[in-house]
């Protein structure tokens, strides 16, 4: 297809617009089995993906569903519906567009199954649910195209694996189905193309003109960043000044709690009462939608947000993006920068705000990577088997299936293309019986094989329960927060159950940018009243705490190696120069360890640059090894770049600590009875369908689910340690929660080159680690004053008090 229907071309001409070359190229490739389009934000990716669909549907003869659009965010699906409907109506095209997410009403979902629209905008979870129905062949009859937006984001999580499995099912129903992937930030195009492809068919890669480089720099502040912490309170006046001179500013944070703190401090400094909002995933849906609608109307001057606004939503009036705290990942930074000046051939404007002194270095490294156009990303592993187990149950809900046919479908999708038949059969047997140790229990006898060889649900009524638990997002144990009213007040959002358990009546905390007072617990709902007078606690919100990527860590070490630090502020340059005089700066090909006395304790600082999870794990393993060697460790603290351990004896020979085999053994021994394993097991067991969080008429709270999973874990560990879920749990714990792979990478990188520096006092680079949040709890003004005094004394001892 190379020609646009008259209605579409006339619409472009009437606006004086020219179709971009990559949009025409997508039209020409409309019949390709799969295409990955990489185009800059504002470059018309979405229109490029939909042009072949609009051209096909222009004549009005197609019946039923034609195109599925898959988005990682519900808000993005709603935004696309808004932005796609307008041109379709203006062109006068006979096309019905609807969205289907977790927010869609039951009556509308029912109607969509009976009478699907031409274009359906949905999420991976809603699509998986649609494929579970017996009438799936009728629902998807006539489906021609699937568009996967922000595919790079989906490829980084189990949601993407579930989506690819759902697409393999759709391909079985619709053999001529065409796949399209859209993204602005792909670090390894071929890997994403292989991920999207219907194997063995290829996926073509189309790269658009990247457009102008972004206008990005660090924000200058009157006050130097603090030595530790993530709140960036020092930057409030400078950020407020930027808000005043821009139309709309998006202020990104890496965590929801940091966003709440910053929003409160920003609002206190907002003397002109400029309209400023807050948006993150723990807030009530209606509050998020109000903020999105106000953004769409151009009524807000700024929005403090998290990853909930990371992806391709088109906010036309955003002319500045501010990233608070180091981005941890260059790809994420590029994605966020792209929210500003959402127009083709217009540079995006962004400012980086380091939250502490070390983040100045990380922000500089990230800024240079963006200017060079270098993205980072981790190597994708094989498709997780807990997601495959859920997919097998979903497939059984839709009716009987042949194992051989399902295996062919599963191995046609990228993440599972290397799956062996034995691995598939193990997952099938788990779904059928629960595994050796659980086969005696009826509740896990879910599938049976008929005499004709087909597999089906043992009890058709179990389909309802399976559908209620579809999805791979493992939300934390959350409790809803409402204003206290006689009939149930306004919902505000959610907080973690563990945080709610610490509250007593009268305590105050932040949520949605306002301070509320805890009144009590009613039917598993936290009831609060507004109370702006007292200093709030900070709610503990679920959400990702990012670790610095391997590539960005390497860039930081390379920056240390350079003699010219003109790109860094004077206060940071002075700090690094002092470190070089007192000790040395960490280097790429070796591991620097500093040993020094401090406050009648011996300290060892290990600069691994392996990311927070890995450095945390390293602390656990090294203290265990030090205990065995008689060094009497007392505790440790970890950041993205170092682990600081303190104890009674000085570290004199580090070599025995870094034997990889010994560390692996230590990890296995530590994991065996650790809460980390139980947490990983709970996640895998929930996804695989062994544990149900949702049941008809009720939802298990966090403690109930934990109790159930702990009993199962202990049972399998004792009686069936090689159970499929135990294998999955070990893989998940090593890869995600403790990130042992980064430790292995670090040990291979240093190849035995360990430098131990014995110092007389704490080094300038190690000093901030002693100020890390969590080492000293801060509960009120008195404790905070004591912490400030301790910090001042620490800076004096390390020689940093003389620096600005």
N, C-alpha and C positions, 0 to 999 in steps of 0.2 A: 504494500500500500504506500503510494507516494503522493497522492492528491487528497487534499482536505475537501469535505463537502462544502458546498457554496455557503451554507448558513454559518459555518465555523470560520471560513476564510473572510467572509464579509464582516463578521464580528471583530476580527483582528484589525481589518482595514479601517473600520469605523472609528477605532480608537487610536489609529496611527501607530499600531504596534507591528513589529516584525517577529515572525516565529524564529526562535533561536535555532542555530544549526543542530544542536543536540536534540531538540524537540522534533525536528524533521527526521533526524536519524532514528529516533525511537519509532516514528511512524513507519519508516521504511523497514524496520526490524520487527514489525508487529507479529509476524508469523514465526519468529525464532522461538525455539523451545523455552529458552530462558535468557534474560538480559539483565546485567547489573549496570545501572547508570550511576556514575559518580559525578556530581555537579555541585557547585558552591551554593551555599544558602542564599536564597533570593534569586537563584538562576532558573526558576521555573521547573524544578524537578517534578513536582506533583502534576503540573499540566502536561509535562512530557510523558509521564506514566499513564495519564488518562486520555491523551489525544487519540490513540487507536480505539479506545472504548467509545469515546464520543463519536468518532467517525463511523464505527460499526452500528451504533444505535441511532444515528441521525435519521435513517429512513423509517424507523418505527416498526419494523417487522419482527424484531426479536421478542420472544415470549419468555418471561421468567428471569431468573438471575443470570447476569452476563459477567459481571466483574465483582470480585471481592477485594476490598482494600483493608489491609491489616496494619494496625498501628500499635505500638507499645503503650500508648497512653489513651485513656478515654477522652481526655480533653482534646487531644490531637484529632481524634476521629470526629468530634463535634465541630472542631475548627474547620476541618476539610469539608465537612457537609455544608457549613456556612459558605465557605469560599468557592465550592464547586456548584452549589445550587444557583448562585447569582448568575454566572455566565451561561449556565444551561437554560435558565429562564429567559435571559436576554437574547439568546440564540433561538429561542422558541423550539427547543428540542424535546421530543416526547419521551423524556427519561425520568424515571422515578428513583430518587436517592434517599436512602434511610440509613440510620446507624443502629447498631445493636451492641450494647455493652452491659456491664453489671447494673447500670442505672436505668436501663430500658424497662418500661412497665411490663408486667406479665401479659396483659391483654395485647399489647403491641407485638411482643415476641410471638405469641400464638398466631396472630394475624400474619406475621412475616413468614412463619413456617408454611402456612396455607397458601399465601400469595406473596412470594418473595419479590422485592423490588429489583430493578435492573442493576443497580449498584448498591452493594451493602458494605458499609464501613463498620469494622468490628475489631476485636482484640483476639489474641491467641486463645484465651480462656473461653470466650463466647463461641469461637469457631470450633474448638474441641467439643463443646457441648452440642453444637448443631450436628456434628458428625456422629454423635452417639445415638441419634434417634433412628427408629426403624424406617422412617420415611426420608432418610438422608438422600437416597438415590433420586427421589422426586424433587426435593428441595434444591439440589445442585444440578438437576437436569438442565443442560444448556449452558452451564458455566464455561466461559471461554478464557478468562484472564484472572490472575491473582497479582495484586500489587502489594509488596511488602515495603512499607516506609520505615526509614531509620533502621535499616536492616543490621547495621553495625551494632546498635544497642541490643537488639534481640539476640544476635549471635553470641553475646557475652553472658547469656544467662540460660537457665533451664526453660524459660518461657519460649526462647527461640527453638530449642530442641523439640518441645511439644508442638510448636507451630510446624516445623518441618515434617514431623510425623503425621500431623493432620493433613498437610499438603500431599503426602504420599497416599493417604486415603482418598483425597479428592482426585488425584491423578488416576487412581484405579477406577473411580467412577466416571471420570471425564478424561480419556486418554489423550485428547488433543489440547489439554489445558496449557496455557502459556504463563510463564512466571516472570515477574519483573521485580527487581530489588532497587531501592532508591536510598542514597546516602550522600552526605557531604564529607564524611570523615571515615575513610577506609584506609587502614594502615597496610593491609595486605590484600589487594584486590583479588588475586587468584584464590586465596583461601576463602574469601566470602563468596566468590563465584562457585567454587566447589561445594560450599555449604548450601547454596540456593539451588543448584542444579538437580534435575531429575536424572540420576545416574542410570545408564551410562551416557545419556545425552549431555552435550556441553552447555555451558553458560557463557554467552559472549559478554565482554566487558567494554562499556562505552564510557569514555572520560570526556567531560565537557571542559571548555576553557575555564580555568580556575578563577579568572577575574583578578581584580587588584588585591594586593596584599593588605591585610587589616592594619588599621592605625591603632597600635597597641603599645602601651608603656606603663611603667609603674607610677602610681600616684604619689606625688610628693606631699609629705605631711610635716607640720611644724615640729611635731614631737617624734623622736625616733621610736621604732617599734619596741615593745618590751622584750625581755630575754626569753620569756616562755608564755604559753597561753594561746588561745585561738579566738578570742573575742574581738580583737582589733578596735577596742574602744578608743585608742589613740587617734584613729582615723575618722572619727565621727564628724568633727568640724569640716575636714577636707571633703568628705563624701557629701555632706549637706551643701557645701558650696557648689559641687558639681550638679547636684539635683536642681539647684536654683537656675542654672544656666542651660539646662537641657529640657527638651519636651518631656520625654519619658525615660527613666533610668531603671534597668533591671539590675538588682544587687544580689548576686549569687553567693550562697554559702554551701559548704560541704556537708553540714549536718543541720537537722531541724532545730536542735537545741541552740546552736550558734545563731541561727536565723532569728529565733525568738529573742535572744539576748540583744542582738544588734538592732532589731526592730524597736525594742523598748528604749534603748539608748538613743536611737535616731529620733524617735518620737519626742523624747524629753528635750532634745536639742532643736526641735522643729518649731521655732518661735513664730514663724509665719503661718503655722497651721496648714502647710501644703498637704494636699491629699496623697497619703502614702498607704499602701496596702501590704499585706503579708500573705504568702501562698506556700503551703507545703502539704505533704501527703497525710499528715496526722490531723489536719483541720477538717471540720465538717464539710461534706460535699457542697452544700448550699452556700457556705461561706466562700469556698474556692470558686464556685460558679459566679458569685457576685463580683469577685475580684477580676475574673476573666472577662466578664461582661463590661465592667468599668474600664478595663484595659482596651477592649475593643472599641469603646466609645471615646477613647482618648481622655478620660476624666482623671486618671491617676498620674501624678508626677514621678512616682517611684513605686516599685514593688520589691520587697525583700523576699527572696525565694530560694528554693533548693532545686534538686534535679527534677522536681515536678514541672518546671518550665524549661528544662534543658532542650527539649526536642522541638521539631519543626513548626511550632505554632507561629503564625504570621501576625506579629504585632506591628502594624505599619508605622506607628509613631515612635517606636523605641529608637533613640539615637545614641544611647550610651549603655554599655554593659560594664558593670563593676564586679570583679571577682574578689571576694573577701577570703583571704587565706590562700596558701599555695594550692594550685589546681590538682596536684598529685598525678595528673595524667594529661599529656599534651592534647590528645584526641578530645577529651572532655572540654578542655579550654577552648579549642577551635569551635566545638559545637556551641558553646555558650556565647562566644564572641559573635557567632553568626546570627544571634537574635537581634543585633543592632543593625540599622540600615538594611532592612530585609529587601534589598533591591539589587538587581544584577548590575555589575560594573560600578557599584558604589562601595567604597571601603567601609568595613565595619569598624566602629570606634570602641575601644575597650581600655579599661584601667585595671591593673593588678594591685591589690592591697595586701602586702605581707602582714600576717597577724603577729609574727614575732621575728626576732633577729635572724634566725636560721632560714626562715621562709623567704627572706630577701634574696638569698642565694638561689633557692629553688625557683622563685619567680623569675629571676634573671635567666636561669637555664631554660625554663619553659618559654619565656619570651623569645629567646634566640631560636629555639626549635620551631616556633610558629613562623618566625620570619624566614627560616630556611625551608618551610613547608614539610618538615619531618614529623610524622606521626608515630605514636607508640602503640603497642598492643601486645597482649600475651598470646602465646601459642595455644590454639584451641585443642582441647582434649577430645577423646571419643565421646559419643553420645552417652549420657548417664543412664544406667539401667533402671533406676527407680522411675524415671519418666517413661521408659519403655513399658514397664509393668502397668503403669496407669493407662497407657495407650492401649494395651491389650484388653484391659477391662472396659475401656470406652468402646473399643471395637466390638466386644461381646454384647454390649448394651444394644447395638444396632442390629443384632441378629447373628445366627450361626456363621462361622468362618472356618476356612481350611488353613491349617498351620503353615503349609508350604506357600500358599498364596500370600498370607500376611507377612511371612518372612521375606518374600520377594519385594513386597511393598516397602517394608521397613528398611531394607538394605538399598533401596533406590534413593534414599535421602542422605545428604552429605554426612551429617553427624554419625550415622549408623552404617555407612557403606562398608566398613570393615568388620561389622558384627559377625561372629561365627554362628553356625547353626547350633552348636552346643550352648553358647551364651544365650541365644534366643530361646532355646528349649528350657533352659534353667529358669528364665523369666516366666515362660508359659506355665511351667510346673508350679512355680511359686504362686501365680495367680489362681491356679486350679486348687491347690491343697494348703497353701501357706508354708510349705516346706516340711522337712522331716519332723522337727520337734513340735510342729503345730498341727499336723495332719489329723490329729484326733479331735480337734475342736471344730464344730459345725460352722461357726461364724466365719472361718477362713477357707471353708470348702466352697469356692465361688464358681468354679467352672467344671464342666464334665464333658467327656468326649463321647459322642453318639456312636452307635454301631456303624454309621456310614463314614466315620472318621472326622466329621465336623465337630468343632468345639462350640459350646453355648453356655449361657448362664445356668447354673444349677437351679437357682430360684429366680424367675423373671422379676419378682418384686424387688430384688436387690438392685435393679437398674436405677431406681430412684435415689438410693443411698450413694451409689457410685457417682451419679450426676451431681449430687449435692457437694461432693468433695473434689470435683475436677479443678485442676490448677496446680501450678508449681510454686506460686509465691508463698513463702513461709512467713506469714505475718507474725510479729512478736505477740506475746500474750497481752492484748490491749483491752482497755476498759473505756467505755464511752463516758464523756464528761457532759453534763447538762446543768443549766441554771436551775436552782431549786424553785419549784412552783408546786402548787397543790395538785395540778394535773400533768405534771411533767413539763419542764421548761425547755427553753431553746437549746438545741444541741450545739456544742462548741467544737467537739473533736474527740480525740482519743489520747490516752496516756498509757504507758506500760504498767502492767499489773504490779511489777516489782516496785515501781515508784509509788503507786497508789497505796501499797502496803505500808509505806513509811509515813504516811500522812496521819495526823491527828486533827480533830476538829479545831479550827482556828488557823491552821497552816495555810500559807498562801503560795501560789505558784503561777507561772506564766503559761498562757495558751492563747493562740491567736492574737498575740500582741497585747493582751490585757491581763491584769493581775486579778486572780480570783481567790476566794477563801473556801477552803474545804469544809463542807458542812456535814458530810456523812456518806455512807454507802447504802444504796437502796436498789435491790434487785440487780446486783452486779453493775450498777451505774454510779459513777462518782458525781455526787450532787455538790454544787458550788454556788457561791453568791459573788457578786462583784465587790472588789475591795482594792482600791487603788492606793491606799495609804501605806501599807506595810511593804518592806523589802521582800520580794518573792523568792521562793526556791525556784529552781529551774526544772521543768518537767523533763522526764527521761523519755525521749521519743524514739520510736523505732526508725531505722534508716541506716544506710550504709556509711561506715567510717572508712573512707578511701585510704589505700596504701599507695605510696609513691611508686610509680611504675619503674621497672628495671631500667628502661632506656633513660628516663629522667634522672634516676640515681646515677647512671653512668655519666650523664652530662654534668651533674654537680661535681663529681670527682674530676672530670676533665677541666671544669672551671677552676677548681682548686689548684690544678697543675699549672695553669697559666700564670705568668708573671704580671700581666697587665690586667688590673681589675678596675679600669676606668669606668666600666659600665655599672659598678656597684656604688652605693652611697658611701660617703666618707666614714660614717659610723661603723658600717659593716667591714669595709676595707681595714680599718684600724683593728677591728676584732680579729680578723683572719691573720693579719700581720703579727699581732701579739701571740696568737696560737703558734705560728711558725717559729717565733723566737723562743717561746717557753717549751714547746714540744715539736710537733710537726703536723702538717695537714695530711689527712687520709689520702691515699693514692689508689689508682685503679687496680694495679696488679698485686696488691698486698693488703694484709689486714693489720690495721693499727690498733694496738691495745695500750692504754695508758694505765699505770698503776700509781696510786698516790694515797697518802693518809689524809683523813679529814674527820674532825670531831671524834677523835679516839677510835675511828674505824678505818679499816683498809678498804679502798675502792679500786675497782677495775672497770674501765670504760672500753667497750668493744665496738669499734666503728664498722659495722657490717654493711650498712646501706642496703638492707634487704627488705625494707618495708616493715610497717608496725607489727603486723601479725607474726612475721618471721622473726623479728627482733624480740618479740614477746616470747615466742616459743624457744628461741635461743637462750633467753634468760632462765626459763624453766629447766632446760636441759643442762645448761652450764652449772647452775646452782646445784643440781643433782650430782653432776660429776665432781664439783668442788667439795661437796659433802663427802663423797666417797674418798677423795684425796686428802681429807683432813684440813681443808681450808676454812671450814666453819662459816659458810655464807649466811647472811641474815635477811637479805632481801634484794630486790632489783626493781628498776624502772626502765621502760623501753619507749623509744620513739621510732620514727621511720628510718633514722640513720644510725642509731646507736643503742646499746644496752649497757646500763650502769649497774654494777653489782657491788654490794658492800657486805663486809664480814669482819672476822677477827684476825685472819691471817693474810699477809700480802701474797699476791700472785707473782711467782718468780719464774715459772716454766709453763707457758701456755700450751705447748705442743700436745700434751696428753688430752687437753680439753677438746681439740678439734679433729679428732679421729672420726672420720665419717661413719665408719661401721659402728663405732661405739655410740655415736649420736643417734644413729638409726635404732639401735637396740634400746637406747634410753627413751627414745620417742615411743616405741612400741610398748615398753613397760609402763611408761607414764600414761599413755593413752588408755591402756587396758581397763583401768578402773576409774578413769577420770570423767568429770562432768562434761568435758568437751566431746567425748565419744557418745555420751548419752544424748547430748544436744544434737549431734550429727545423726544419730540413730533416729531420734524423734522426727527430724526433718525428712529423712529418707523413707521412714515407715509411713509417714503421713502422705507423701507423694505417691508411694507405691500402693497405697490403699490398705495397709495393715491396720492403721489407726485412723479412725474417722473423727474429724473435728466437728463436722456437721451431721446431725441425725434428724429425722423428721420430728419437728416440734421442739428441738433444743439444739444448743451448741455447747460443747464442752469448754469450760474455761481452761486457762493455762495450767492450773494446778492439776485438774482432772486429767488433761492430756499428758502431762508430765508423769503423773503417777502411773497411768496405763503404759506409757512407753518405757518407763524405768523397770517395771515388772517384766515386760517382754524382753528388754535388753538383758537383764540379769538371767532370765530363763535361757535365752539363746546362747549367751556367753558360756553358761555352765553346761548345757546339754547339746548344743549344736553350734559350736564356734565357727564352723565353715558355712553356715547358713548364708544364702544369697544376700540378705540384708546386712549381715555382719561384714561381708566383703565390701558392699557398697559403702557402709559406714566408715570403714577404714580408709577407703579411697577419698571419701568426702572430707574426712577430718584432716587427712594429710594435705589435701589440695587446697581446701578453702579455709577452714577455721584456724589451722596452725601454719599453713603455707610453708610446709617443710621443703617443698621444691625450691623456694628461694634460698633457703639455707644451703641446700645441695649445690645450687648454682654459685653461691658465694664461695663455698669451699673449693669448688673446681676452679673458680676464677683466680683465687689467691694461690692455688697449687702449692701449698705448704709455706708460702712466704708470709710469715707472721713477724711483725716488729713490735717488741715490747719496750715501752718507754717508762722508766721508773722516774717519777717526778717528786719534788719535795712538797708540792701543794696541788690543789685541784687546777686543771687546765682551763683556759678560757672557753674551749669548745665543749668541755664536759659540764661546766658550771650550770648552764640552763637546764640540764637534765634533772638536777636536784630541785628545780622549781616546777617540774611537770605536775599538772593537775592530777589528783588522785593519790599522790604520795602523802600529801598533808591535807586532810579534809578541812574545808572552810565552812563554818556553820553560821557565822555572824560577824558583826563589826569587830568584836574583840579578837577573834581568831584571825581576821583579815589583817588587823594591825600587827599582830605578832608575826604573821607570814611576811608582811612588808619589811619588818625589822630583820627577820632571818634572811630575806632576800638581799637586803642592803649589806649585811655582814658577809654573805656568801660572795657578793660581787667584789667586796673589798679584798677578801682572801684570794680570789682568783685573778686579781689585777684589773678587773673590768670596770671598777668604780670610776676610773680616770677617763673612761671613754664616754662620748656623748650618748 
